[in-house]
């Protein structure tokens, strides 16, 4: 899924070196964006869930 920093996705990098370990993190807005995208039937990322 292509998310930009404006969508609430950020990268956390250990150092300035090119091969430094990194991880992806999400802001609260990013989590909301993911929830909306995954629950939108017109999205190619739609996932049906029987949970409320």
PDB file of N, CA, C and O in Angstrom:
ATOM      1  N   UNK A   1       0.853  -1.158   0.000  1.00  0.00           N
ATOM      2  CA  UNK A   1       0.000   0.000   0.000  1.00  0.00           C
ATOM      3  C   UNK A   1       0.903   1.227   0.000  1.00  0.00           C
ATOM      4  O   UNK A   1       1.817   1.333   0.818  1.00  0.00           O
ATOM      5  N   UNK A   2       0.652   2.125  -0.894  1.00  0.00           N
ATOM      6  CA  UNK A   2       1.459   3.340  -1.000  1.00  0.00           C
ATOM      7  C   UNK A   2       0.885   4.420  -0.088  1.00  0.00           C
ATOM      8  O   UNK A   2      -0.157   5.008  -0.377  1.00  0.00           O
ATOM      9  N   UNK A   3       1.570   4.666   0.995  1.00  0.00           N
ATOM     10  CA  UNK A   3       1.177   5.728   1.928  1.00  0.00           C
ATOM     11  C   UNK A   3       2.324   6.713   2.020  1.00  0.00           C
ATOM     12  O   UNK A   3       3.492   6.327   2.054  1.00  0.00           O
ATOM     13  N   UNK A   4       1.981   7.971   2.060  1.00  0.00           N
ATOM     14  CA  UNK A   4       2.956   9.046   2.190  1.00  0.00           C
ATOM     15  C   UNK A   4       2.975   9.525   3.645  1.00  0.00           C
ATOM     16  O   UNK A   4       2.075   9.198   4.418  1.00  0.00           O
ATOM     17  N   UNK A   5       3.993  10.294   4.015  1.00  0.00           N
ATOM     18  CA  UNK A   5       4.013  10.856   5.374  1.00  0.00           C
ATOM     19  C   UNK A   5       2.747  11.652   5.700  1.00  0.00           C
ATOM     20  O   UNK A   5       2.305  11.674   6.849  1.00  0.00           O
ATOM     21  N   UNK A   6       2.165  12.305   4.689  1.00  0.00           N
ATOM     22  CA  UNK A   6       0.937  13.073   4.909  1.00  0.00           C
ATOM     23  C   UNK A   6      -0.229  12.175   5.286  1.00  0.00           C
ATOM     24  O   UNK A   6      -1.198  12.631   5.893  1.00  0.00           O
ATOM     25  N   UNK A   7      -0.136  10.890   4.926  1.00  0.00           N
ATOM     26  CA  UNK A   7      -1.178   9.922   5.261  1.00  0.00           C
ATOM     27  C   UNK A   7      -0.982   9.328   6.647  1.00  0.00           C
ATOM     28  O   UNK A   7      -1.845   8.598   7.134  1.00  0.00           O
ATOM     29  N   UNK A   8       0.139   9.631   7.286  1.00  0.00           N
ATOM     30  CA  UNK A   8       0.380   9.136   8.634  1.00  0.00           C
ATOM     31  C   UNK A   8       1.382   8.000   8.723  1.00  0.00           C
ATOM     32  O   UNK A   8       1.435   7.299   9.734  1.00  0.00           O
ATOM     33  N   UNK A   9       2.179   7.809   7.676  1.00  0.00           N
ATOM     34  CA  UNK A   9       3.219   6.771   7.710  1.00  0.00           C
ATOM     35  C   UNK A   9       4.579   7.438   7.842  1.00  0.00           C
ATOM     36  O   UNK A   9       4.882   8.388   7.121  1.00  0.00           O
ATOM     37  N   UNK A  10       5.386   6.950   8.746  1.00  0.00           N
ATOM     38  CA  UNK A  10       6.726   7.500   8.921  1.00  0.00           C
ATOM     39  C   UNK A  10       7.742   6.363   8.979  1.00  0.00           C
ATOM     40  O   UNK A  10       7.416   5.237   9.354  1.00  0.00           O
ATOM     41  N   UNK A  11       8.971   6.676   8.603  1.00  0.00           N
ATOM     42  CA  UNK A  11      10.072   5.726   8.719  1.00  0.00           C
ATOM     43  C   UNK A  11      10.961   6.145   9.876  1.00  0.00           C
ATOM     44  O   UNK A  11      11.265   7.326  10.037  1.00  0.00           O
ATOM     45  N   UNK A  12      11.370   5.194  10.665  1.00  0.00           N
ATOM     46  CA  UNK A  12      12.305   5.442  11.751  1.00  0.00           C
ATOM     47  C   UNK A  12      13.603   4.756  11.350  1.00  0.00           C
ATOM     48  O   UNK A  12      13.637   3.542  11.150  1.00  0.00           O
ATOM     49  N   UNK A  13      14.674   5.544  11.233  1.00  0.00           N
ATOM     50  CA  UNK A  13      15.960   5.035  10.774  1.00  0.00           C
ATOM     51  C   UNK A  13      16.961   5.117  11.917  1.00  0.00           C
ATOM     52  O   UNK A  13      16.995   6.102  12.655  1.00  0.00           O
ATOM     53  N   UNK A  14      17.768   4.085  12.056  1.00  0.00           N
ATOM     54  CA  UNK A  14      18.725   3.990  13.151  1.00  0.00           C
ATOM     55  C   UNK A  14      19.865   4.997  13.031  1.00  0.00           C
ATOM     56  O   UNK A  14      20.323   5.511  14.051  1.00  0.00           O
ATOM     57  N   UNK A  15      20.338   5.296  11.820  1.00  0.00           N
ATOM     58  CA  UNK A  15      21.432   6.246  11.635  1.00  0.00           C
ATOM     59  C   UNK A  15      21.392   6.795  10.220  1.00  0.00           C
ATOM     60  O   UNK A  15      20.500   6.457   9.442  1.00  0.00           O
ATOM     61  N   UNK A  16      22.360   7.646   9.885  1.00  0.00           N
ATOM     62  CA  UNK A  16      22.431   8.253   8.554  1.00  0.00           C
ATOM     63  C   UNK A  16      23.085   7.344   7.514  1.00  0.00           C
ATOM     64  O   UNK A  16      23.138   7.703   6.338  1.00  0.00           O
ATOM     65  N   UNK A  17      23.574   6.197   7.914  1.00  0.00           N
ATOM     66  CA  UNK A  17      24.237   5.300   6.978  1.00  0.00           C
ATOM     67  C   UNK A  17      23.214   4.684   6.007  1.00  0.00           C
ATOM     68  O   UNK A  17      22.057   4.469   6.370  1.00  0.00           O
ATOM     69  N   UNK A  18      23.652   4.404   4.774  1.00  0.00           N
ATOM     70  CA  UNK A  18      22.747   3.871   3.754  1.00  0.00           C
ATOM     71  C   UNK A  18      22.136   2.529   4.124  1.00  0.00           C
ATOM     72  O   UNK A  18      20.983   2.264   3.781  1.00  0.00           O
ATOM     73  N   UNK A  19      22.879   1.685   4.811  1.00  0.00           N
ATOM     74  CA  UNK A  19      22.374   0.350   5.148  1.00  0.00           C
ATOM     75  C   UNK A  19      21.856   0.257   6.582  1.00  0.00           C
ATOM     76  O   UNK A  19      21.776  -0.835   7.145  1.00  0.00           O
ATOM     77  N   UNK A  20      21.510   1.384   7.165  1.00  0.00           N
ATOM     78  CA  UNK A  20      21.023   1.410   8.549  1.00  0.00           C
ATOM     79  C   UNK A  20      19.658   0.732   8.638  1.00  0.00           C
ATOM     80  O   UNK A  20      18.834   0.871   7.733  1.00  0.00           O
ATOM     81  N   UNK A  21      19.418   0.007   9.714  1.00  0.00           N
ATOM     82  CA  UNK A  21      18.104  -0.615   9.888  1.00  0.00           C
ATOM     83  C   UNK A  21      17.018   0.454  10.053  1.00  0.00           C
ATOM     84  O   UNK A  21      17.245   1.520  10.626  1.00  0.00           O
ATOM     85  N   UNK A  22      15.842   0.131   9.535  1.00  0.00           N
ATOM     86  CA  UNK A  22      14.724   1.065   9.661  1.00  0.00           C
ATOM     87  C   UNK A  22      13.444   0.273   9.889  1.00  0.00           C
ATOM     88  O   UNK A  22      13.394  -0.940   9.680  1.00  0.00           O
ATOM     89  N   UNK A  23      12.422   0.983  10.318  1.00  0.00           N
ATOM     90  CA  UNK A  23      11.109   0.370  10.514  1.00  0.00           C
ATOM     91  C   UNK A  23      10.044   1.385  10.107  1.00  0.00           C
ATOM     92  O   UNK A  23      10.304   2.588  10.061  1.00  0.00           O
ATOM     93  N   UNK A  24       8.875   0.900   9.821  1.00  0.00           N
ATOM     94  CA  UNK A  24       7.749   1.765   9.475  1.00  0.00           C
ATOM     95  C   UNK A  24       6.865   1.916  10.704  1.00  0.00           C
ATOM     96  O   UNK A  24       6.610   0.949  11.422  1.00  0.00           O
ATOM     97  N   UNK A  25       6.405   3.124  10.935  1.00  0.00           N
ATOM     98  CA  UNK A  25       5.500   3.400  12.054  1.00  0.00           C
ATOM     99  C   UNK A  25       4.322   4.215  11.523  1.00  0.00           C
ATOM    100  O   UNK A  25       4.405   4.835  10.463  1.00  0.00           O
ATOM    101  N   UNK A  26       3.238   4.201  12.273  1.00  0.00           N
ATOM    102  CA  UNK A  26       2.036   4.922  11.864  1.00  0.00           C
ATOM    103  C   UNK A  26       1.580   5.852  12.970  1.00  0.00           C
ATOM    104  O   UNK A  26       1.596   5.495  14.148  1.00  0.00           O
ATOM    105  N   UNK A  27       1.170   7.058  12.576  1.00  0.00           N
ATOM    106  CA  UNK A  27       0.562   7.989  13.518  1.00  0.00           C
ATOM    107  C   UNK A  27      -0.887   7.560  13.727  1.00  0.00           C
ATOM    108  O   UNK A  27      -1.362   6.637  13.065  1.00  0.00           O
ATOM    109  N   UNK A  28      -1.584   8.218  14.633  1.00  0.00           N
ATOM    110  CA  UNK A  28      -3.016   7.907  14.817  1.00  0.00           C
ATOM    111  C   UNK A  28      -3.773   8.126  13.510  1.00  0.00           C
ATOM    112  O   UNK A  28      -4.650   7.336  13.161  1.00  0.00           O
ATOM    113  N   UNK A  29      -3.443   9.180  12.796  1.00  0.00           N
ATOM    114  CA  UNK A  29      -4.090   9.437  11.508  1.00  0.00           C
ATOM    115  C   UNK A  29      -3.773   8.322  10.518  1.00  0.00           C
ATOM    116  O   UNK A  29      -4.621   7.952   9.706  1.00  0.00           O
ATOM    117  N   UNK A  30      -2.565   7.789  10.580  1.00  0.00           N
ATOM    118  CA  UNK A  30      -2.177   6.693   9.708  1.00  0.00           C
ATOM    119  C   UNK A  30      -2.983   5.438   9.986  1.00  0.00           C
ATOM    120  O   UNK A  30      -3.381   4.737   9.056  1.00  0.00           O
ATOM    121  N   UNK A  31      -3.226   5.149  11.255  1.00  0.00           N
ATOM    122  CA  UNK A  31      -4.041   3.994  11.629  1.00  0.00           C
ATOM    123  C   UNK A  31      -5.470   4.184  11.124  1.00  0.00           C
ATOM    124  O   UNK A  31      -6.079   3.248  10.606  1.00  0.00           O
ATOM    125  N   UNK A  32      -6.003   5.397  11.277  1.00  0.00           N
ATOM    126  CA  UNK A  32      -7.348   5.691  10.769  1.00  0.00           C
ATOM    127  C   UNK A  32      -7.402   5.531   9.249  1.00  0.00           C
ATOM    128  O   UNK A  32      -8.370   4.996   8.710  1.00  0.00           O
ATOM    129  N   UNK A  33      -6.359   5.998   8.564  1.00  0.00           N
ATOM    130  CA  UNK A  33      -6.275   5.878   7.109  1.00  0.00           C
ATOM    131  C   UNK A  33      -6.287   4.402   6.701  1.00  0.00           C
ATOM    132  O   UNK A  33      -6.988   4.025   5.762  1.00  0.00           O
ATOM    133  N   UNK A  34      -5.525   3.577   7.394  1.00  0.00           N
ATOM    134  CA  UNK A  34      -5.497   2.144   7.099  1.00  0.00           C
ATOM    135  C   UNK A  34      -6.861   1.507   7.324  1.00  0.00           C
ATOM    136  O   UNK A  34      -7.322   0.720   6.498  1.00  0.00           O
ATOM    137  N   UNK A  35      -7.509   1.841   8.437  1.00  0.00           N
ATOM    138  CA  UNK A  35      -8.831   1.284   8.733  1.00  0.00           C
ATOM    139  C   UNK A  35      -9.842   1.651   7.647  1.00  0.00           C
ATOM    140  O   UNK A  35     -10.616   0.807   7.196  1.00  0.00           O
ATOM    141  N   UNK A  36      -9.826   2.923   7.233  1.00  0.00           N
ATOM    142  CA  UNK A  36     -10.755   3.377   6.197  1.00  0.00           C
ATOM    143  C   UNK A  36     -10.479   2.671   4.877  1.00  0.00           C
ATOM    144  O   UNK A  36     -11.407   2.231   4.199  1.00  0.00           O
ATOM    145  N   UNK A  37      -9.211   2.562   4.513  1.00  0.00           N
ATOM    146  CA  UNK A  37      -8.851   1.934   3.243  1.00  0.00           C
ATOM    147  C   UNK A  37      -9.218   0.453   3.235  1.00  0.00           C
ATOM    148  O   UNK A  37      -9.736  -0.053   2.240  1.00  0.00           O
ATOM    149  N   UNK A  38      -8.952  -0.240   4.336  1.00  0.00           N
ATOM    150  CA  UNK A  38      -9.240  -1.669   4.398  1.00  0.00           C
ATOM    151  C   UNK A  38     -10.733  -1.971   4.475  1.00  0.00           C
ATOM    152  O   UNK A  38     -11.153  -3.081   4.149  1.00  0.00           O
ATOM    153  N   UNK A  39     -11.541  -0.999   4.900  1.00  0.00           N
ATOM    154  CA  UNK A  39     -12.987  -1.222   5.001  1.00  0.00           C
ATOM    155  C   UNK A  39     -13.753  -0.660   3.799  1.00  0.00           C
ATOM    156  O   UNK A  39     -14.974  -0.801   3.736  1.00  0.00           O
ATOM    157  N   UNK A  40     -13.067  -0.032   2.854  1.00  0.00           N
ATOM    158  CA  UNK A  40     -13.706   0.545   1.673  1.00  0.00           C
ATOM    159  C   UNK A  40     -13.811  -0.522   0.576  1.00  0.00           C
ATOM    160  O   UNK A  40     -12.792  -0.942   0.028  1.00  0.00           O
ATOM    161  N   UNK A  41     -15.036  -0.964   0.252  1.00  0.00           N
ATOM    162  CA  UNK A  41     -15.202  -2.023  -0.746  1.00  0.00           C
ATOM    163  C   UNK A  41     -14.644  -1.664  -2.128  1.00  0.00           C
ATOM    164  O   UNK A  41     -14.339  -2.562  -2.912  1.00  0.00           O
ATOM    165  N   UNK A  42     -14.508  -0.390  -2.436  1.00  0.00           N
ATOM    166  CA  UNK A  42     -13.969  -0.003  -3.747  1.00  0.00           C
ATOM    167  C   UNK A  42     -12.439  -0.012  -3.764  1.00  0.00           C
ATOM    168  O   UNK A  42     -11.831   0.173  -4.819  1.00  0.00           O
ATOM    169  N   UNK A  43     -11.823  -0.223  -2.619  1.00  0.00           N
ATOM    170  CA  UNK A  43     -10.370  -0.265  -2.516  1.00  0.00           C
ATOM    171  C   UNK A  43      -9.846  -1.641  -2.917  1.00  0.00           C
ATOM    172  O   UNK A  43     -10.461  -2.660  -2.602  1.00  0.00           O
ATOM    173  N   UNK A  44      -8.723  -1.667  -3.605  1.00  0.00           N
ATOM    174  CA  UNK A  44      -8.129  -2.966  -3.954  1.00  0.00           C
ATOM    175  C   UNK A  44      -7.561  -3.649  -2.711  1.00  0.00           C
ATOM    176  O   UNK A  44      -7.174  -4.816  -2.774  1.00  0.00           O
ATOM    177  N   UNK A  45      -7.505  -2.937  -1.582  1.00  0.00           N
ATOM    178  CA  UNK A  45      -7.009  -3.502  -0.333  1.00  0.00           C
ATOM    179  C   UNK A  45      -8.148  -3.920   0.596  1.00  0.00           C
ATOM    180  O   UNK A  45      -7.916  -4.306   1.742  1.00  0.00           O
ATOM    181  N   UNK A  46      -9.379  -3.840   0.092  1.00  0.00           N
ATOM    182  CA  UNK A  46     -10.553  -4.181   0.898  1.00  0.00           C
ATOM    183  C   UNK A  46     -10.432  -5.590   1.460  1.00  0.00           C
ATOM    184  O   UNK A  46     -10.048  -6.528   0.762  1.00  0.00           O
ATOM    185  N   UNK A  47     -10.769  -5.713   2.730  1.00  0.00           N
ATOM    186  CA  UNK A  47     -10.770  -7.019   3.372  1.00  0.00           C
ATOM    187  C   UNK A  47     -12.052  -7.165   4.152  1.00  0.00           C
ATOM    188  O   UNK A  47     -12.310  -6.396   5.079  1.00  0.00           O
ATOM    189  N   UNK A  48     -12.862  -8.145   3.788  1.00  0.00           N
ATOM    190  CA  UNK A  48     -14.107  -8.384   4.501  1.00  0.00           C
ATOM    191  C   UNK A  48     -13.802  -8.942   5.887  1.00  0.00           C
ATOM    192  O   UNK A  48     -12.970  -9.833   6.054  1.00  0.00           O
ATOM    193  N   UNK A  49     -14.495  -8.397   6.861  1.00  0.00           N
ATOM    194  CA  UNK A  49     -14.349  -8.879   8.228  1.00  0.00           C
ATOM    195  C   UNK A  49     -15.719  -9.012   8.859  1.00  0.00           C
ATOM    196  O   UNK A  49     -16.552  -8.116   8.723  1.00  0.00           O
ATOM    197  N   UNK A  50     -15.963 -10.107   9.541  1.00  0.00           N
ATOM    198  CA  UNK A  50     -17.252 -10.287  10.210  1.00  0.00           C
ATOM    199  C   UNK A  50     -17.273  -9.628  11.578  1.00  0.00           C
ATOM    200  O   UNK A  50     -18.309  -9.572  12.241  1.00  0.00           O
ATOM    201  N   UNK A  51     -16.099  -9.124  11.994  1.00  0.00           N
ATOM    202  CA  UNK A  51     -16.054  -8.428  13.294  1.00  0.00           C
ATOM    203  C   UNK A  51     -16.664  -7.044  13.177  1.00  0.00           C
ATOM    204  O   UNK A  51     -16.543  -6.407  12.131  1.00  0.00           O
ATOM    205  N   UNK A  52     -17.326  -6.557  14.240  1.00  0.00           N
ATOM    206  CA  UNK A  52     -17.923  -5.209  14.197  1.00  0.00           C
ATOM    207  C   UNK A  52     -16.906  -4.113  14.154  1.00  0.00           C
ATOM    208  O   UNK A  52     -17.268  -2.937  14.116  1.00  0.00           O
TER     209      UNK A  52
END
